[in-house]
């Protein structure tokens, strides 16, 4: 259930970002956003751990900031898999979208998924 909710949240986030960055981020509709969110989720499960392992030295040197670049790379891969229905122009825009998505996802994780925990 948490995985499906995450996919829907990312799809809504894609739609919002595509509306905000009108010329740099193109989305064909909510179904394309949902498809891109599923593809991104699968890439995060399969490809992201391999990228993290391969880039571990630079990730350690940059104190984890290189993980933002890895997130952007997975978005680039999502863009190439989705074709013309999902298009982010330029790596800089992809990096910005990945940073915004990371921040929003952390906030949502704290608010939605950790509200059941009681303070001790």
C-alpha positions in Angstrom: 0.0 0.0 0.0 2.9 2.4 0.8 4.4 1.7 -2.6 1.2 2.5 -4.5 0.7 5.7 -2.4 4.3 6.7 -3.2 3.7 6.2 -7.0 0.5 8.3 -6.9 2.3 11.0 -4.9 5.1 11.1 -7.4 2.7 11.2 -10.3 0.9 14.2 -8.7 4.3 15.8 -8.1 5.2 15.2 -11.8 2.0 17.0 -12.9 2.6 19.9 -10.6 6.2 20.3 -11.7 5.3 20.0 -15.3 2.7 22.8 -14.8 5.2 25.0 -13.0 8.2 24.5 -15.4 6.1 24.9 -18.5 8.7 24.9 -21.2 11.4 22.7 -19.7 9.3 19.8 -18.5 6.6 18.3 -20.8 4.1 15.7 -19.6 1.3 14.2 -21.8 -1.2 13.9 -19.0 -1.8 12.2 -15.7 -1.6 8.7 -17.3 1.9 9.6 -18.5 2.8 10.9 -15.1 1.5 7.7 -13.5 3.5 5.6 -16.0 6.7 7.7 -15.4 6.2 7.3 -11.7 6.0 3.5 -12.1 9.1 3.4 -14.3 11.0 5.6 -11.9 10.0 3.4 -9.0 11.2 0.3 -10.8 14.5 2.0 -11.7 14.9 3.1 -8.1 14.6 -0.6 -7.1 16.8 -2.1 -9.8 19.3 0.5 -11.1 19.8 2.9 -8.3 21.5 0.5 -5.9 24.0 -0.5 -8.7 24.7 3.2 -9.4 25.2 3.9 -5.7 27.6 1.0 -5.4 29.6 2.0 -8.5 29.8 5.6 -7.3 30.4 5.0 -3.7 33.9 6.7 -3.5 32.6 10.0 -5.0 29.5 9.8 -2.8 31.6 9.5 0.3 33.9 12.4 -0.8 30.9 14.6 -1.5 29.3 13.6 1.8 26.3 12.1 0.0 25.5 15.0 -2.3 26.3 12.9 -5.3 23.1 10.9 -4.5 21.2 13.9 -6.0 23.0 13.3 -9.3 22.1 9.6 -9.1 18.5 10.6 -8.6 18.8 12.9 -11.7 20.3 10.0 -13.7 17.3 7.8 -12.8 15.0 10.6 -14.0 17.0 10.8 -17.3 16.6 7.0 -17.7 12.8 7.4 -17.0 12.7 10.2 -19.6 14.4 7.9 -22.2 12.1 5.0 -21.5 8.9 7.0 -21.5 9.6 8.6 -24.9 7.8 11.7 -26.0 5.0 11.6 -23.4 7.5 12.5 -20.6 10.3 14.9 -21.5 12.6 16.9 -19.3 14.9 19.2 -21.3 18.5 19.3 -20.0 20.4 17.7 -17.2 20.2 20.9 -15.1 16.4 20.8 -15.2 16.5 17.1 -14.4 18.7 17.8 -11.4 16.4 20.6 -10.2 13.3 18.3 -10.5 15.1 15.5 -8.7 16.0 17.9 -5.8 12.5 19.2 -5.5 11.1 15.7 -5.6 13.5 14.5 -2.9 12.6 17.4 -0.6 8.9 16.9 -1.1 9.1 13.1 -0.6 11.0 13.6 2.6 8.4 16.0 3.9 5.6 13.6 2.9 7.4 10.7 4.5 7.6 12.6 7.8 4.0 13.9 7.7 2.1 10.9 6.3 4.0 7.8 7.1 5.4 8.7 10.5 2.2 10.1 12.0 1.3 6.7 13.5 4.4 6.7 15.7 3.8 8.0 19.2 6.4 10.1 20.9 8.1 8.4 23.8 
